[in-house]
């Protein structure tokens, strides 16, 4: 599964670095590095909401405070 996190200026200001760090930690904690590939991208066109995260072809907005819950629900939920 490909998970792309926006690192463009708007998402950076909204905490994309924190989201990336939390996702990296969750990948290691749950030992899903073979199933989940994290990558970065510049603007994905959803600047107004939160940090733009794309799972395969589906776009989401994530705030750093909800990143762990999002990972468990949307990412782990899809590979379990």
N, C-alpha and C positions, 0 to 999 in steps of 0.2 A: 504494500500500500504506500502510495506516494503522498506525503503531507508537506505542503508548501506554505511557508510563513512569509508574509510580506515584510520586507525590510526597508521599504520606501520611507521617505521623510515623515509623512503623516503617521504611518503605523509605528515608526520608530519613536515618535513623540508620545504615542499611546501605549508604549511598553512592549514592542515586539521582542526586544532583547530578553525581557523577563519571561515572555511566553516561550521563546526558544529554549531558554535555560530550564524552565519547568518541563517542557516536552522531552528534552534530552535526559533529564533526571528520571522521568517516568519510563522512558524507553529502557534505560539501564535497570531501574528497579523491577520492572516487569519482564525483563529479559526478552524483549520483542524486537531486538535490533535486526533480526533476519526477516521479520515481517513488515517493519515500519521503516521507511526511508524519509528522513527529514531533509528538506532543502529550503533555500531562501529564494525570494524573487522580489524584484522591484514592483512598483505599483500594479495592483490587480483590479483597480477601478472601484473599490468599495471603501474609499477613504473616510466617508462621513460616519461610519459606524464605529468599529473597534479595530483591533489588529485583524487584518484579513488572513484567514487560514483556508486553504483549499485542500480537501481530501479527494484524491483522484480528480473529478471534475466538478465537485460540489463546493460552493463558497460558504464560509461562515465568518462571523465576527466574534472575536474572543477578547475579553479583557484579562489582564494578568491575574486578577483575583480569582477568576473562574477557570484558569487554564488546567489545573489538575482535574477538576470535575469534567471539563470538556474532554480531556484526554481519555478518562475512564469511560465516559458515555459514548462518545463518537468514534474514538479510535480503537480502544480495547473492545468495545461492543461490536465492532465490525470484524474483528479477527478471532473472536472467541467462538 
